Amino acid sequence: MAIAIVIPLHDQLHYTRLCLESIARHTRDDIRLILIDNASSDGTAEHLASLDDATVIRNPTNLGCAGAWNQGVEAASGAEWIVILNNDVIVTPGWLTGLLEAAAHWQLDIVCPAIREGECDRDTASCSADFVSRMHSTIRRDAGLGACFMVHRRVFEEIGGFDETFHIGQYEDADFFLRARRARFRIGTVGRSFLHHFGSITQRSIGRSQPAMKYAARNRAHFIRKWRRNRWQWAWSRNRDRLKIWLHSRVERLLYRHTLIEKWTDGRLRYF
């Protein structure tokens, strides 16, 4: 089974190194790695040039997540499954096997791992082993996470790629998941795979360097217009999603002492 991992990059070389090192340790050798450099200026390009086991695409300007993801999907021709992965992620032992097993078990077309977000001050391998042992049979149906999601080729063939109108990042993943649901593809976030996500490292950096670029608000407005939602429909859908997350987290924590989305905040672990 041909599998490709697509990772967009914009600076943040430290996190990119951690991500690639974890992939090298915990992913089998026959996986195709596709790295899209969105005009980095911090030594990322030089580091990528030293790699001999990856396909590297260099963009002279930052095309954002959607543009880079589309480039990666196109470069991954022949792959049955394509993993879209952030560069501020550390993968863990068995992460990809867990995604594939979950996709087969629940017949999913898009599958996401469980995520713990925040500072990484613990051994991720041991955390993963404990987490997966407890959460192995857990799934949130129709729930997708933008930090990492594995997509079957047939999804792209039917609904196309990512909407590049979304600038830099945010909402292009939600738009893609919504289009996939409308086309009756099955999406799930599962406990058979676990990774650590530092959390929006690149977007926060861009926001600090370009404070006038309110791309999040611009993307949100495009999403609302595209899906023809007025402010009441938007508020209702947001509150509905929050309620679903709250219910899932309550049940999961009661049953397993973990939830599929966890975050280190202010020195404590919070559950979502």
ABEGO torsion letter per residue (X at the ends): XBBBBBBBBBEGAAAAAAAAAAAAAABBAABBBBBBBBGBAAGAAAAAAABAABBBBBBABBAEAAAAAAAAAAAABGBABBBBBBAABBBBBGAAAAAAAAAAAAGBABBBBBBBBEBBABBAAAAAAAAAAAAAABBBBGBBBAABBBBBAAAAAAAEBBBAABBGBEGAAAAAAAAAAAAGBBBBBBAABBBBBAGGAAAAAAAAABAABBAAAAAAAAAAAAAGBBAAAAAAAAAAAAAAAAAAAAAAAAAAGBBABBBBBGGBBBBX
